[in-house]
Protein backbone atom coordinates (compact mmCIF):
# COMPACT_ATOMS: atom_id res chain seq x y z
CA UNK A 1 0.00 0.00 0.00
CA UNK A 2 0.92 3.64 -0.44
CA UNK A 3 0.10 5.39 2.81
CA UNK A 4 0.29 9.04 3.77
CA UNK A 5 1.00 9.68 7.46
CA UNK A 6 0.20 13.12 8.84
CA UNK A 7 1.58 13.94 12.27
CA UNK A 8 3.41 16.40 14.46
CA UNK A 9 7.17 15.86 14.03
CA UNK A 10 8.10 16.42 17.68
CA UNK A 11 9.21 14.32 20.67
CA UNK A 12 5.58 14.06 21.85
CA UNK A 13 3.85 10.69 22.02
CA UNK A 14 1.68 11.17 18.91
CA UNK A 15 4.64 12.14 16.74
CA UNK A 16 6.81 9.33 18.08
CA UNK A 17 4.10 6.71 17.56
CA UNK A 18 3.33 7.95 14.04
CA UNK A 19 6.99 7.90 13.05
CA UNK A 20 7.64 4.47 14.54
CA UNK A 21 4.51 3.16 12.81
CA UNK A 22 5.65 4.53 9.46
CA UNK A 23 9.09 2.98 9.81
CA UNK A 24 7.60 -0.39 10.80
CA UNK A 25 5.18 -0.32 7.85
CA UNK A 26 8.09 0.56 5.57
CA UNK A 27 9.97 -2.49 6.83
CA UNK A 28 6.90 -4.56 5.88
CA UNK A 29 7.14 -3.30 2.30
CA UNK A 30 4.61 -0.46 2.32
CA UNK A 31 5.44 2.91 0.76
CA UNK A 32 5.11 5.60 3.41
CA UNK A 33 4.82 9.34 2.83
CA UNK A 34 5.14 11.61 5.88
CA UNK A 35 3.38 14.95 5.55
CA UNK A 36 4.25 17.56 8.17
CA UNK A 37 6.05 20.87 8.65
CA UNK A 38 9.50 19.40 9.37
CA UNK A 39 11.15 16.00 9.32
CA UNK A 40 9.97 13.89 12.30
CA UNK A 41 12.60 13.57 15.02
CA UNK A 42 12.92 9.80 14.99
CA UNK A 43 13.01 9.68 11.21
CA UNK A 44 16.59 10.94 11.40
CA UNK A 45 17.91 7.80 13.06
CA UNK A 46 18.11 5.44 10.08
CA UNK A 47 17.60 5.26 6.31
CA UNK A 48 14.50 3.46 5.08
CA UNK A 49 14.14 3.01 1.30
CA UNK A 50 10.32 3.13 1.34
CA UNK A 51 10.03 6.34 3.37
CA UNK A 52 9.41 9.80 1.95
CA UNK A 53 9.03 13.17 3.62
CA UNK A 54 6.91 16.01 2.23
CA UNK A 55 7.36 19.35 3.95
CA UNK A 56 4.33 21.57 4.51
CA UNK A 57 5.50 25.07 3.70
CA UNK A 58 3.46 27.94 5.11
CA UNK A 59 4.06 31.29 3.39
CA UNK A 60 4.27 34.22 5.78
CA UNK A 61 2.54 37.42 4.74
CA UNK A 62 2.09 40.62 6.79
CA UNK A 63 -1.66 40.14 6.45
CA UNK A 64 -1.58 36.92 8.51
CA UNK A 65 -1.16 37.35 12.27
CA UNK A 66 -1.29 33.54 12.38
CA UNK A 67 -0.17 31.80 9.15
CA UNK A 68 -2.92 29.37 7.97
CA UNK A 69 -1.16 26.04 8.51
CA UNK A 70 -4.33 24.00 8.04
CA UNK A 71 -4.84 25.43 4.55
CA UNK A 72 -1.23 24.77 3.57
CA UNK A 73 -1.50 21.25 4.99
CA UNK A 74 -4.65 20.49 2.99
CA UNK A 75 -2.99 21.73 -0.22
CA UNK A 76 0.09 19.59 0.46
CA UNK A 77 -2.14 16.57 1.08
CA UNK A 78 -3.83 17.11 -2.28
CA UNK A 79 -0.49 17.33 -4.10
CA UNK A 80 0.93 14.22 -2.44
CA UNK A 81 -2.24 12.17 -2.96
CA UNK A 82 -2.38 13.06 -6.66
CA UNK A 83 1.33 12.84 -7.48
CA UNK A 84 2.14 9.78 -5.37
CA UNK A 85 -1.18 7.99 -5.99
CA UNK A 86 -1.76 7.24 -2.32
CA UNK A 87 -4.22 4.56 -1.23
CA UNK A 88 -4.91 5.93 2.23
CA UNK A 89 -4.22 8.78 4.65
CA UNK A 90 -3.53 8.07 8.33
CA UNK A 91 -3.86 11.15 10.52
CA UNK A 92 -2.39 11.34 14.00
CA UNK A 93 -3.99 13.89 16.32
CA UNK A 94 -7.46 15.12 15.45
CA UNK A 95 -6.74 18.81 14.87
CA UNK A 96 -5.84 20.21 12.51
CA UNK A 97 -4.97 17.02 10.68
CA UNK A 98 -8.42 15.43 10.35
CA UNK A 99 -10.13 18.68 9.45
CA UNK A 100 -7.43 19.42 6.86
CA UNK A 101 -7.93 15.95 5.40
CA UNK A 102 -11.66 16.57 5.04
CA UNK A 103 -10.87 19.84 3.26
CA UNK A 104 -8.42 18.04 0.96
CA UNK A 105 -11.00 15.39 0.08
CA UNK A 106 -13.51 18.06 -0.91
CA UNK A 107 -10.92 19.57 -3.26
CA UNK A 108 -10.12 16.17 -4.80
CA UNK A 109 -13.79 15.36 -5.15
CA UNK A 110 -14.14 18.02 -7.86
CA UNK A 111 -11.75 16.04 -10.04
CA UNK A 112 -13.42 12.71 -9.29
CA UNK A 113 -10.64 11.50 -7.02
CA UNK A 114 -10.67 10.62 -3.34
CA UNK A 115 -9.17 8.18 -0.86
CA UNK A 116 -10.23 7.15 2.66
CA UNK A 117 -8.65 8.66 5.76
CA UNK A 118 -8.19 7.23 9.24
CA UNK A 119 -7.87 9.40 12.34
CA UNK A 120 -5.97 8.21 15.40
CA UNK A 121 -6.77 10.01 18.64
CA UNK A 122 -3.80 10.39 20.96
CA UNK A 123 -4.87 12.31 24.05
CA UNK A 124 -4.76 16.05 24.47
CA UNK A 125 -6.46 16.46 21.08
CA UNK A 126 -9.48 15.12 22.99
CA UNK A 127 -8.88 15.65 26.70
CA UNK A 128 -7.51 19.19 26.56
CA UNK A 129 -7.45 21.02 23.23
CA UNK A 130 -10.47 19.29 21.77
CA UNK A 131 -12.76 20.27 24.64
CA UNK A 132 -12.05 23.97 24.16
CA UNK A 133 -15.24 25.54 22.74
CA UNK A 134 -13.09 27.14 20.06
CA UNK A 135 -12.23 23.73 18.58
CA UNK A 136 -14.87 21.28 19.85
CA UNK A 137 -17.31 21.47 16.88
CA UNK A 138 -14.47 20.96 14.39
CA UNK A 139 -13.06 18.04 16.39
CA UNK A 140 -16.40 16.23 16.52
CA UNK A 141 -17.12 16.89 12.84
CA UNK A 142 -13.67 15.71 11.73
CA UNK A 143 -13.91 12.49 13.73
CA UNK A 144 -17.34 11.69 12.34
CA UNK A 145 -16.21 12.39 8.76
CA UNK A 146 -13.23 10.04 9.08
CA UNK A 147 -13.57 6.69 7.35
CA UNK A 148 -12.21 4.97 10.45
CA UNK A 149 -11.17 6.13 13.91
CA UNK A 150 -8.76 4.61 16.43
CA UNK A 151 -7.74 5.51 19.96
CA UNK A 152 -4.53 4.50 21.72
CA UNK A 153 -6.31 3.28 24.88
CA UNK A 154 -9.73 2.22 26.14
CA UNK A 155 -9.61 5.15 28.53
CA UNK A 156 -9.22 7.63 25.66
CA UNK A 157 -12.02 5.99 23.70
CA UNK A 158 -14.38 6.32 26.67
CA UNK A 159 -13.32 9.94 27.23
CA UNK A 160 -14.00 10.75 23.58
CA UNK A 161 -17.46 9.21 23.65
CA UNK A 162 -18.28 11.10 26.87
CA UNK A 163 -17.07 14.43 25.52
CA UNK A 164 -18.42 14.46 21.96
CA UNK A 165 -21.39 13.26 19.98
CA UNK A 166 -19.52 10.61 18.02
CA UNK A 167 -21.33 8.54 15.41
CA UNK A 168 -18.30 6.52 14.32
CA UNK A 169 -17.08 3.33 15.93
CA UNK A 170 -13.75 3.89 17.67
CA UNK A 171 -11.33 0.97 17.53
CA UNK A 172 -8.71 0.71 20.27
CA UNK A 173 -5.22 -0.05 18.98
CA UNK A 174 -2.68 0.41 21.74
CA UNK A 175 0.64 2.14 21.29
CA UNK A 176 3.59 -0.17 20.74
CA UNK A 177 7.29 -0.37 21.48
CA UNK A 178 10.17 -1.51 19.29
CA UNK A 179 11.80 -4.16 21.47
CA UNK A 180 14.88 -4.18 19.24
CA UNK A 181 15.40 -0.48 19.88
CA UNK A 182 14.28 -0.36 23.50
CA UNK A 183 15.93 -3.13 25.45
CA UNK A 184 18.36 -3.44 28.30
CA UNK A 185 21.98 -3.20 27.19
CA UNK A 186 25.26 -3.48 29.06
CA UNK A 187 26.11 0.10 29.97
CA UNK A 188 28.03 -0.52 33.21
CA UNK A 189 30.61 2.14 32.36
CA UNK A 190 27.83 4.69 31.88
CA UNK A 191 26.10 3.62 35.09
CA UNK A 192 29.39 3.88 37.00
CA UNK A 193 29.71 7.45 35.78
CA UNK A 194 26.16 8.39 36.82
CA UNK A 195 26.15 6.54 40.14
CA UNK A 196 29.81 6.06 41.19
CA UNK A 197 28.87 4.63 44.58
CA UNK A 198 26.10 2.31 43.43
CA UNK A 199 23.24 4.75 44.06
CA UNK A 200 19.83 3.79 42.70
CA UNK A 201 19.00 5.70 39.52
CA UNK A 202 15.54 7.18 39.10
CA UNK A 203 14.50 8.62 35.74
CA UNK A 204 11.78 10.79 34.24
CA UNK A 205 11.08 11.50 30.56
CA UNK A 206 8.59 14.08 29.31
CA UNK A 207 8.04 17.36 27.49
CA UNK A 208 8.01 19.19 30.85
CA UNK A 209 4.51 20.59 30.44
CA UNK A 210 2.30 21.36 33.43
CA UNK A 211 0.18 18.26 32.81
CA UNK A 212 3.25 16.10 33.50
CA UNK A 213 3.48 17.45 37.09
CA UNK A 214 7.28 17.42 36.85
CA UNK A 215 7.71 19.06 40.28
CA UNK A 216 6.17 15.93 41.81
CA UNK A 217 9.15 13.98 40.44
CA UNK A 218 11.47 16.18 42.49
CA UNK A 219 9.38 15.79 45.65
CA UNK A 220 9.31 12.00 45.21
CA UNK A 221 13.06 11.93 44.70
CA UNK A 222 13.56 14.06 47.82
CA UNK A 223 11.75 11.46 49.93
CA UNK A 224 13.58 8.54 48.37
CA UNK A 225 16.99 10.14 48.85
CA UNK A 226 16.28 10.72 52.53
CA UNK A 227 16.07 6.95 52.93
CA UNK A 228 18.87 5.78 50.63
CA UNK A 229 21.54 7.02 48.19
CA UNK A 230 19.98 7.86 44.83
CA UNK A 231 20.41 9.87 41.65
CA UNK A 232 17.75 11.37 39.39
CA UNK A 233 17.96 11.77 35.61
CA UNK A 234 15.54 14.24 34.02
CA UNK A 235 15.18 13.78 30.25
CA UNK A 236 13.34 16.29 28.09
CA UNK A 237 12.66 19.98 27.97
CA UNK A 238 9.74 22.36 28.10
CA UNK A 239 8.04 25.23 29.96
CA UNK A 240 8.32 23.64 33.42
CA UNK A 241 12.03 22.86 33.26
CA UNK A 242 13.35 26.08 34.80
CA UNK A 243 10.86 25.89 37.66
CA UNK A 244 11.83 22.27 38.29
CA UNK A 245 15.54 23.06 38.30
CA UNK A 246 14.92 25.89 40.79
CA UNK A 247 12.98 23.52 43.05
CA UNK A 248 15.79 20.97 43.07
CA UNK A 249 18.18 23.74 44.17
CA UNK A 250 15.81 24.97 46.90
CA UNK A 251 15.54 21.44 48.30
CA UNK A 252 19.30 20.90 48.19
CA UNK A 253 19.03 18.11 45.62
CA UNK A 254 20.69 19.67 42.60
CA UNK A 255 24.01 17.84 43.00
CA UNK A 256 22.16 14.53 42.64
CA UNK A 257 19.89 15.55 39.76
CA UNK A 258 21.00 15.62 36.11
CA UNK A 259 18.90 17.61 33.65
CA UNK A 260 19.88 16.00 30.36
CA UNK A 261 17.54 17.87 28.00
CA UNK A 262 16.16 16.22 24.88
CA UNK A 263 17.84 12.93 24.04
CA UNK A 264 17.47 10.70 21.01
CA UNK A 265 19.23 7.64 22.48
CA UNK A 266 16.87 7.31 25.42
CA UNK A 267 17.19 3.53 25.57
CA UNK A 268 20.83 3.81 26.68
CA UNK A 269 19.79 6.00 29.61
CA UNK A 270 16.88 3.74 30.51
CA UNK A 271 19.24 0.75 30.49
CA UNK A 272 21.11 2.09 33.52
CA UNK A 273 17.96 3.15 35.39
CA UNK A 274 16.25 1.40 38.28
CA UNK A 275 12.91 3.17 38.41
CA UNK A 276 10.80 5.31 36.06
CA UNK A 277 8.60 8.05 37.55
CA UNK A 278 5.54 9.38 35.71
CA UNK A 279 3.23 11.43 37.97
CA UNK A 280 1.15 12.94 35.14
CA UNK A 281 -2.25 14.51 35.68
CA UNK A 282 -3.41 12.69 32.57
CA UNK A 283 -1.89 10.24 30.09
CA UNK A 284 -3.84 8.84 27.19
CA UNK A 285 -1.50 5.84 27.15
CA UNK A 286 1.97 6.48 28.58
CA UNK A 287 4.36 5.57 25.77
CA UNK A 288 7.40 6.76 27.72
CA UNK A 289 6.49 4.36 30.53
CA UNK A 290 6.17 1.47 28.07
CA UNK A 291 9.59 2.24 26.58
CA UNK A 292 11.06 2.21 30.08
CA UNK A 293 9.44 -1.14 30.82
CA UNK A 294 10.89 -2.55 27.61
CA UNK A 295 14.30 -1.71 29.07
CA UNK A 296 13.40 -3.59 32.24
CA UNK A 297 12.57 -0.51 34.32
CA UNK A 298 9.56 -0.69 36.69
CA UNK A 299 7.21 2.29 36.79
CA UNK A 300 5.81 4.52 39.52
CA UNK A 301 2.88 6.37 37.95
CA UNK A 302 -0.51 7.86 38.57
CA UNK A 303 -3.65 5.91 37.78
CA UNK A 304 -4.68 8.51 35.20
CA UNK A 305 -6.02 7.77 31.74
CA UNK A 306 -4.54 4.74 30.01
CA UNK A 307 -1.69 4.13 32.47
CA UNK A 308 -3.51 1.27 34.28
CA UNK A 309 -3.73 -0.50 30.91
CA UNK A 310 0.05 -0.94 30.82
CA UNK A 311 1.35 -0.53 34.39
CA UNK A 312 0.11 -3.42 36.52
CA UNK A 313 -0.19 -2.33 40.16
CA UNK A 314 2.09 -4.35 42.43
CA UNK A 315 3.66 -6.24 39.53
CA UNK A 316 5.32 -3.93 36.98
CA UNK A 317 5.24 -0.96 39.34
CA UNK A 318 2.62 0.92 41.32
CA UNK A 319 -0.29 3.27 40.61
CA UNK A 320 -1.27 6.21 42.83
CA UNK A 321 -3.80 9.01 42.73
CA UNK A 322 -2.72 12.19 40.96
CA UNK A 323 -0.77 14.41 43.36
CA UNK A 324 -0.27 11.73 46.03
CA UNK A 325 3.45 12.23 46.39
CA UNK A 326 3.59 10.38 49.70
CA UNK A 327 2.12 7.20 48.25
CA UNK A 328 4.33 7.35 45.16
CA UNK A 329 7.39 7.86 47.36
CA UNK A 330 6.45 4.91 49.57
CA UNK A 331 5.90 2.72 46.52
CA UNK A 332 9.20 3.81 45.00
CA UNK A 333 11.07 2.80 48.15
CA UNK A 334 9.25 -0.54 48.23
CA UNK A 335 10.76 -1.35 44.85
CA UNK A 336 14.28 0.06 45.06
CA UNK A 337 15.26 -0.62 48.69
CA UNK A 338 15.48 -4.38 48.24
CA UNK A 339 17.57 -5.84 45.39
CA UNK A 340 15.50 -9.02 45.11
CA UNK A 341 12.25 -7.05 44.91
CA UNK A 342 13.73 -4.70 42.33
CA UNK A 343 14.83 -7.62 40.17
CA UNK A 344 11.34 -9.17 40.28
CA UNK A 345 9.72 -5.89 39.23
CA UNK A 346 12.25 -5.43 36.42
CA UNK A 347 11.46 -8.90 35.06
CA UNK A 348 7.71 -8.30 35.23
CA UNK A 349 8.04 -4.90 33.53
CA UNK A 350 9.88 -6.45 30.59
CA UNK A 351 7.35 -9.27 30.29
CA UNK A 352 4.48 -6.78 30.18
CA UNK A 353 6.24 -4.58 27.62
CA UNK A 354 6.63 -7.52 25.25
CA UNK A 355 2.84 -7.76 25.03
CA UNK A 356 2.95 -4.34 23.34
CA UNK A 357 5.83 -5.19 20.99
CA UNK A 358 5.38 -3.77 17.52
CA UNK A 359 4.98 -7.19 15.88
CA UNK A 360 1.81 -7.61 17.94
CA UNK A 361 0.35 -4.18 17.10
CA UNK A 362 1.38 -3.35 13.51
CA UNK A 363 -0.79 -6.15 12.01
CA UNK A 364 -3.82 -4.54 13.68
CA UNK A 365 -3.18 -1.33 11.75
CA UNK A 366 -2.55 -3.20 8.49
CA UNK A 367 -5.83 -5.09 8.92
CA UNK A 368 -7.67 -1.82 9.53
CA UNK A 369 -6.10 -0.27 6.43
CA UNK A 370 -7.26 -3.13 4.20
CA UNK A 371 -10.75 -3.11 5.73
CA UNK A 372 -11.08 0.67 5.35
CA UNK A 373 -9.97 0.68 1.72
CA UNK A 374 -12.26 -2.25 0.90
CA UNK A 375 -15.25 -0.58 2.58
CA UNK A 376 -14.54 2.71 0.79
CA UNK A 377 -14.52 0.95 -2.58
CA UNK A 378 -17.94 -0.65 -2.13
CA UNK A 379 -20.45 0.64 -4.70
CA UNK A 380 -22.79 2.12 -2.07
CA UNK A 381 -19.92 4.01 -0.45
CA UNK A 382 -18.70 5.38 -3.77
CA UNK A 383 -22.25 6.41 -4.67
CA UNK A 384 -22.57 8.28 -1.37
CA UNK A 385 -19.20 9.95 -1.91
CA UNK A 386 -20.14 11.16 -5.41
CA UNK A 387 -23.26 12.99 -4.22
N, C-alpha and C positions, 0 to 999 in steps of 0.2 A: 504493500500500500504506500501511497504518497500522502503523508500526514503533515499538516501545518500545526505547530505548537505555538500558542501565544501566551506569554507569561511576563512576569517582572523578572529582570535579570540579576536580582540582588541575592544577598546571603539569606534572605527570609525563607521560611519553610516552603511556600508555594513555588518560588523560583527554583529552589534546590530540587524539589520533587519533580517539577516539570522538566528540568534539565537532565536529571538522572533517568527519568522515564524516556526522554528522547534518545539518550545514549544507549539505553537498553534495547529500545525498539530498533535502533540502527544496527546493533549487534545481531538482531534477529533477521536482518535483511530488509527492513523497511526504509524508505527514503524519508528523512525527517527535515522539515524546514522550520527553523525558529524565526518567529516574527516578534521583534521587540525593539526598544530604543537603544540598546547596546548589547554587546555580546554577553550572554549569561556567564556568571563567575565560574561555575564549574565546567563550562565548556572549554575553558582554557587548558585543562589539565591533560588532555590527550587528543590525538588526531583520530577522527572517525570518518571513513570515506563516504558514508551515506548521510552525513550531516551538513546542513547548509544554514547560513545565518543571513537574514534580511533585516537591515536596519530601518527602523521607522524614523524618518527625518521630519522634524517639525520646524517649518520656516518661522522666523521671528520677525514680526512687523510691529512698528510703533503702535498700531491700532489695537493690538492684542495685549491686554494686561496679563492674560493667561493664555499662552499659545494652545490652540485646539488639538490636543494630542489624539483625542478620540477620532476626529475627522481624518487626521493623517494616518492613524492606524487602520481605519476602514479602507482608505485608498490603497494602502500597502497590501492589505489582505486581498483586495480585488486583483491587484497586479500579480501577486504571487500565485493566487488560485488559477488565474488565466494562463500565465506564462509557464507555470510548473505543472499544470494539470493535476492539481491536488484532488484526492478522493474524500478528504475529511479535514475539518478543523477541530483541534482540541484546545479549549480555552481554560486557562488556569486563573482563578480569581474572577468573580462575577463582573466587577466594574473596573475599568470601562470595557473589558475585553468582550463580554457577551453582547453588550449593547452595540459595540462597534461591529461585531460579527453580523448582527441582525441588519445593521445599516448596509454592510457590504453585500449581504445576500439580496437586499432590495435593489441595489445597483446592478448586480449580476442578472437579476431576474429580467430586466429590460432586454437583455441580449439572449434570453432563453437558457441561461446557464445558472446552476446553483449546486451546492454540495451541502451535506448535513454538517451541523456543528454540535459538539459536546461541551458542556460547561462543568468544570470541576470546582466545587466550593471548598475553600481551604480554611476559613475561620473568620478573621476580622472583616472580610467582605460581607459576612452575614451578621456576626455578633456585635460589631462595632460600627463600621462605616455604613453597612447596608441598612441599619436601623435608623440612621439619620434621615429625618423627613425630606432633606434635600435630595437624597438618592433612592429612598425606599421604593417609590413607584417604578423607577427604571430597573432596579434590581429584580423586583417581582416579575415585571414584564419580560426581562431578558431571560430569566430562568424558564419561564413558561414557554417562551418561543424557541428554546433550545430543543434540538432533536433528542437529546438524552442528557441526563444530569447525574453527576456523582458527588458524593461527599466523602471526606477522608476518615470519618468516624460516625458511629451511630449517634453519638451525642450531638454532632453538628447537624446531622439529618433531622433529628428531633427539634433542635433549636430553629432550624429553617422553617419547618412546618408550623411551629408555634408562632413565628414572627411574621410570616407572609402567607398570603393566599396562593398556595402553590397547587397547580393542577397536574404537574408532571410527577411521575414516579421518580424518586431519588434512590439511586443504587449506591450502597456503601462499598467502596473499594479503599481499603486502608493504605496508608503510606507504606513504603517499603525501605529496606536498607540493603546496600550492596555489601554482602559479607566478605567479598574479596577485597574491597576497599577499606571497610571498617572491621578490623579484627585485631586481636591482641598480638603485638609484635615484641620482640626482645629489644627493649630500649633501656637496659640497666644503666648504661653510661649517662643517659639523659635523666633518668630518675635520680641517680646519685648526685647530679648537678642541682636538681630541684629540691631534693630532700637529703642533704649530705649525712644526716644523722638518723635516717630511717623514719622520718616523720610521715604520717599518713597524708596523702595528697587528695584534697577535695577540689572539685572543678565545677565551673558553671559556664555555659555557652548560651549567648542570646544576642539580640540586637539592642539590648540595654534601653528598651522602652519602658514606660511606667507600668504597663500591664505585666511585665516580667517580674516586678517587685524585687529588683536587684539588691536593694538595701537589706532585704530579709536574708539574702545569702551571707552578707557580712555579719549580721546578728547571729545567725546559726553558727558561722565559723567561730565567732567570739566565744560562744558557749562550749563548742567542741575543744577549742584550744586551751580553755581553762582546765580541762580534764586530761588532756594528753597533747604531746607535740604534734603539730599539724601545719600544713602549708595549704594555701588556696590559690588556684589558678583561675583567672577571670578572662574568658575568651570572648571577643566581640567588641562592639563599639556602639555608641548611640547617645541620645540626649541625657540619659541618667548616669553616664560614666563619671563625669566630674564630681557629681554629688556623692557617688559611691566611693570614689577615691578619697574625698574629703572625710567621709564617715570612717573609713578604715584608719585614717590618720588620727582622728579624734579619739578612737577607741584604742589607739596604740597598737594596731595590728599591721600597719603598712609594711613593716620589715618582712612579714610572713605572707604577704599577698603579692602576687604578680599579675599586673594588668597587661595582657599580651596582645590586645587589640584583635583585629580581624586576622584569622589564620586560615589558610587553605588546607594545610596538612593536619587537620584536627585529629585524625585517627592516631597519629604519633603521640599527641598530648594525652589523648584518652587512654592510650596503652599503659601509661605510667600512673594513671589515676586510680584511687581507691573508692571514690564515692562521687556521684553526680548529683548536684542540687538544682532543683527546678521549682521554685516557689511561686509560679505564675498565678495571676488572678484568673486567667482563662487560657486554655490551650485546646485548640480544635483536635489535635492529635498528640503532638509532642515528639516531632521527628528527632530533635537533638537528644532527647532521652533514649530513643530507640537506637541511635547511632552509638551512644555511650554503652548501652547494654550489649551491642554487638561486639564491643571491645572488652566485654567482661566486667563492666562497671555497674554496680547496683545503683539504684536511683531513690533519692529522697525527693518527693514531689507533693504538690497539692492534689486534691481529688477533683480538680476542676476539669470540665469538658471531657475530652477523650482520653485523658491520662489513665483512668482506671482500666481502659481497654488494653493498655500495654504493660503498665506497671502493676504487678500482682502484689497486693499488700501482704507483707510478712514472708514473701518468697523471693521476689526480684528487687525488693526495696520496701518502702513504706509510703502510705498516703496520709496526708493531714489536711485539715481545713485550711482554707486560704487565710494567711496572716497568723497562723498558730506556730509561731517561731519556737516556742517551748517544746511542743510535741515533735516538731521536725528535728530539733536539736537532740532530744532524747532518743529518737529513732536513729539518727545519724551515729550517735555513740554506741547504740546497741549493735550496729553493724561493724564499726571500725575498731572498737576496743578489743575485740577478741579475734585472733587470726583465723581460728577454725570457722567461726561464724562468718567472717568476711569471705573466706574461700567458698563457703556454701552459697552465699548470696551471689558471688561472682559467677559461679557455675550456673545457677538458676537464671541469672540475667541473660547469659549467652544463649541458653536453651530457649528462652522466650523470644529473644531477638530472631533466632533462626526461623521461627514461625512466620516472620514478616520479611523473610529474604526475598529478593526481587524475583527469583524464579517461581515463587509461589503467587506473586501479585501481578506481574506483567501479563501472564496469560488471561487474567480477568479483564484487563484493558483491551487486549487483542480481540477477545470474544465480543466485548461490547462494541468495538469498532465494526466488526463484521456484521453484527446484528443491526446496528444503526444504519449502515450503508444499505443493507438488504431491505430494511423497512422503508427507507427513503425512496428506494427504487420501485416499490410496489405501485401498480397503476393508480390505485386510489389516492396514494400520497402525492404522486406526481400531478394528478388532476387537481388536488387541493392546492398544491404549490402554484400551479399555472393560473389560478383564478386571480 
